[in-house]
Amino acid sequence: MTPRADRKKQPERTTECAVCHDQVMEFRCKQCHKPVCDDCAFKIEHGAFCSRECAHTYRDFKGDQKPEPRKRRRTSIVLVAVLLVLAALAILARRMGLVPWLAR
């Protein structure tokens, strides 16, 4: 018999709501991680919270973390444009015979 088979199965622990203390938790506050029941949860598009203050704190914190605009796209476009111009100049120089190492 293995040691795991000897262990008794632990009963599932339930956590009570941190606001009303009467009901079983359904959510955890997305800001402070307190257990909250469905009736007490303050729900907004960002998730469930234990209070309006936690919801506002979370929203304000997330609002301050706006991603910086991506500059890679502009850099990629410029790089492609430069390469196309260089390729066009090389083809033109080859056809005109201006550069001996590009000649046929």
MODELLER restraints for C-alpha pairs under 7 A, 6 or more apart:
rsr = mdl.restraints
at = mdl.atoms
rsr.add(forms.Gaussian(group=physical.xy_distance, feature=features.Distance(at['CA:14:A'], at['CA:24:A']), mean=6.52, stdev=0.5))
rsr.add(forms.Gaussian(group=physical.xy_distance, feature=features.Distance(at['CA:15:A'], at['CA:24:A']), mean=5.79, stdev=0.5))
rsr.add(forms.Gaussian(group=physical.xy_distance, feature=features.Distance(at['CA:15:A'], at['CA:25:A']), mean=5.69, stdev=0.5))
rsr.add(forms.Gaussian(group=physical.xy_distance, feature=features.Distance(at['CA:15:A'], at['CA:35:A']), mean=6.96, stdev=0.5))
rsr.add(forms.Gaussian(group=physical.xy_distance, feature=features.Distance(at['CA:16:A'], at['CA:22:A']), mean=6.62, stdev=0.5))
rsr.add(forms.Gaussian(group=physical.xy_distance, feature=features.Distance(at['CA:16:A'], at['CA:23:A']), mean=5.64, stdev=0.5))
rsr.add(forms.Gaussian(group=physical.xy_distance, feature=features.Distance(at['CA:16:A'], at['CA:24:A']), mean=4.49, stdev=0.5))
rsr.add(forms.Gaussian(group=physical.xy_distance, feature=features.Distance(at['CA:16:A'], at['CA:25:A']), mean=5.30, stdev=0.5))
rsr.add(forms.Gaussian(group=physical.xy_distance, feature=features.Distance(at['CA:16:A'], at['CA:35:A']), mean=6.84, stdev=0.5))
rsr.add(forms.Gaussian(group=physical.xy_distance, feature=features.Distance(at['CA:17:A'], at['CA:23:A']), mean=5.70, stdev=0.5))
rsr.add(forms.Gaussian(group=physical.xy_distance, feature=features.Distance(at['CA:17:A'], at['CA:24:A']), mean=5.74, stdev=0.5))
rsr.add(forms.Gaussian(group=physical.xy_distance, feature=features.Distance(at['CA:17:A'], at['CA:25:A']), mean=4.94, stdev=0.5))
rsr.add(forms.Gaussian(group=physical.xy_distance, feature=features.Distance(at['CA:17:A'], at['CA:35:A']), mean=5.23, stdev=0.5))
rsr.add(forms.Gaussian(group=physical.xy_distance, feature=features.Distance(at['CA:17:A'], at['CA:36:A']), mean=4.50, stdev=0.5))
rsr.add(forms.Gaussian(group=physical.xy_distance, feature=features.Distance(at['CA:17:A'], at['CA:37:A']), mean=5.26, stdev=0.5))
rsr.add(forms.Gaussian(group=physical.xy_distance, feature=features.Distance(at['CA:18:A'], at['CA:34:A']), mean=6.29, stdev=0.5))
rsr.add(forms.Gaussian(group=physical.xy_distance, feature=features.Distance(at['CA:18:A'], at['CA:35:A']), mean=5.56, stdev=0.5))
rsr.add(forms.Gaussian(group=physical.xy_distance, feature=features.Distance(at['CA:18:A'], at['CA:36:A']), mean=5.84, stdev=0.5))
rsr.add(forms.Gaussian(group=physical.xy_distance, feature=features.Distance(at['CA:19:A'], at['CA:36:A']), mean=6.62, stdev=0.5))
rsr.add(forms.Gaussian(group=physical.xy_distance, feature=features.Distance(at['CA:19:A'], at['CA:40:A']), mean=6.64, stdev=0.5))
rsr.add(forms.Gaussian(group=physical.xy_distance, feature=features.Distance(at['CA:23:A'], at['CA:37:A']), mean=6.18, stdev=0.5))
rsr.add(forms.Gaussian(group=physical.xy_distance, feature=features.Distance(at['CA:24:A'], at['CA:37:A']), mean=5.99, stdev=0.5))
rsr.add(forms.Gaussian(group=physical.xy_distance, feature=features.Distance(at['CA:25:A'], at['CA:35:A']), mean=5.33, stdev=0.5))
rsr.add(forms.Gaussian(group=physical.xy_distance, feature=features.Distance(at['CA:25:A'], at['CA:36:A']), mean=4.91, stdev=0.5))
rsr.add(forms.Gaussian(group=physical.xy_distance, feature=features.Distance(at['CA:25:A'], at['CA:37:A']), mean=4.34, stdev=0.5))
rsr.add(forms.Gaussian(group=physical.xy_distance, feature=features.Distance(at['CA:26:A'], at['CA:36:A']), mean=6.02, stdev=0.5))
rsr.add(forms.Gaussian(group=physical.xy_distance, feature=features.Distance(at['CA:26:A'], at['CA:37:A']), mean=4.76, stdev=0.5))
rsr.add(forms.Gaussian(group=physical.xy_distance, feature=features.Distance(at['CA:26:A'], at['CA:38:A']), mean=5.72, stdev=0.5))
rsr.add(forms.Gaussian(group=physical.xy_distance, feature=features.Distance(at['CA:27:A'], at['CA:35:A']), mean=5.92, stdev=0.5))
rsr.add(forms.Gaussian(group=physical.xy_distance, feature=features.Distance(at['CA:27:A'], at['CA:36:A']), mean=5.24, stdev=0.5))
rsr.add(forms.Gaussian(group=physical.xy_distance, feature=features.Distance(at['CA:27:A'], at['CA:37:A']), mean=6.28, stdev=0.5))
rsr.add(forms.Gaussian(group=physical.xy_distance, feature=features.Distance(at['CA:27:A'], at['CA:48:A']), mean=6.74, stdev=0.5))
rsr.add(forms.Gaussian(group=physical.xy_distance, feature=features.Distance(at['CA:28:A'], at['CA:34:A']), mean=5.34, stdev=0.5))
rsr.add(forms.Gaussian(group=physical.xy_distance, feature=features.Distance(at['CA:28:A'], at['CA:35:A']), mean=4.54, stdev=0.5))
rsr.add(forms.Gaussian(group=physical.xy_distance, feature=features.Distance(at['CA:28:A'], at['CA:36:A']), mean=5.74, stdev=0.5))
rsr.add(forms.Gaussian(group=physical.xy_distance, feature=features.Distance(at['CA:29:A'], at['CA:35:A']), mean=6.43, stdev=0.5))
rsr.add(forms.Gaussian(group=physical.xy_distance, feature=features.Distance(at['CA:29:A'], at['CA:36:A']), mean=6.70, stdev=0.5))
rsr.add(forms.Gaussian(group=physical.xy_distance, feature=features.Distance(at['CA:29:A'], at['CA:48:A']), mean=5.73, stdev=0.5))
rsr.add(forms.Gaussian(group=physical.xy_distance, feature=features.Distance(at['CA:29:A'], at['CA:49:A']), mean=4.12, stdev=0.5))
rsr.add(forms.Gaussian(group=physical.xy_distance, feature=features.Distance(at['CA:29:A'], at['CA:50:A']), mean=5.27, stdev=0.5))
rsr.add(forms.Gaussian(group=physical.xy_distance, feature=features.Distance(at['CA:30:A'], at['CA:47:A']), mean=6.57, stdev=0.5))
rsr.add(forms.Gaussian(group=physical.xy_distance, feature=features.Distance(at['CA:30:A'], at['CA:48:A']), mean=6.22, stdev=0.5))
rsr.add(forms.Gaussian(group=physical.xy_distance, feature=features.Distance(at['CA:30:A'], at['CA:49:A']), mean=5.72, stdev=0.5))
rsr.add(forms.Gaussian(group=physical.xy_distance, feature=features.Distance(at['CA:31:A'], at['CA:49:A']), mean=6.83, stdev=0.5))
rsr.add(forms.Gaussian(group=physical.xy_distance, feature=features.Distance(at['CA:31:A'], at['CA:54:A']), mean=5.74, stdev=0.5))
rsr.add(forms.Gaussian(group=physical.xy_distance, feature=features.Distance(at['CA:31:A'], at['CA:58:A']), mean=5.87, stdev=0.5))
rsr.add(forms.Gaussian(group=physical.xy_distance, feature=features.Distance(at['CA:34:A'], at['CA:50:A']), mean=6.83, stdev=0.5))
rsr.add(forms.Gaussian(group=physical.xy_distance, feature=features.Distance(at['CA:36:A'], at['CA:50:A']), mean=5.96, stdev=0.5))
rsr.add(forms.Gaussian(group=physical.xy_distance, feature=features.Distance(at['CA:40:A'], at['CA:50:A']), mean=6.95, stdev=0.5))
rsr.add(forms.Gaussian(group=physical.xy_distance, feature=features.Distance(at['CA:41:A'], at['CA:48:A']), mean=5.80, stdev=0.5))
rsr.add(forms.Gaussian(group=physical.xy_distance, feature=features.Distance(at['CA:41:A'], at['CA:49:A']), mean=5.59, stdev=0.5))
rsr.add(forms.Gaussian(group=physical.xy_distance, feature=features.Distance(at['CA:41:A'], at['CA:50:A']), mean=5.39, stdev=0.5))
rsr.add(forms.Gaussian(group=physical.xy_distance, feature=features.Distance(at['CA:42:A'], at['CA:48:A']), mean=5.64, stdev=0.5))
rsr.add(forms.Gaussian(group=physical.xy_distance, feature=features.Distance(at['CA:42:A'], at['CA:49:A']), mean=5.02, stdev=0.5))
rsr.add(forms.Gaussian(group=physical.xy_distance, feature=features.Distance(at['CA:42:A'], at['CA:50:A']), mean=5.99, stdev=0.5))
rsr.add(forms.Gaussian(group=physical.xy_distance, feature=features.Distance(at['CA:42:A'], at['CA:51:A']), mean=5.85, stdev=0.5))
rsr.add(forms.Gaussian(group=physical.xy_distance, feature=features.Distance(at['CA:42:A'], at['CA:52:A']), mean=6.45, stdev=0.5))
rsr.add(forms.Gaussian(group=physical.xy_distance, feature=features.Distance(at['CA:43:A'], at['CA:49:A']), mean=6.19, stdev=0.5))
rsr.add(forms.Gaussian(group=physical.xy_distance, feature=features.Distance(at['CA:49:A'], at['CA:55:A']), mean=5.75, stdev=0.5))
rsr.add(forms.Gaussian(group=physical.xy_distance, feature=features.Distance(at['CA:93:A'], at['CA:99:A']), mean=6.17, stdev=0.5))
rsr.add(forms.Gaussian(group=physical.xy_distance, feature=features.Distance(at['CA:94:A'], at['CA:102:A']), mean=5.17, stdev=0.5))
rsr.add(forms.Gaussian(group=physical.xy_distance, feature=features.Distance(at['CA:94:A'], at['CA:103:A']), mean=5.35, stdev=0.5))
rsr.add(forms.Gaussian(group=physical.xy_distance, feature=features.Distance(at['CA:97:A'], at['CA:103:A']), mean=5.64, stdev=0.5))
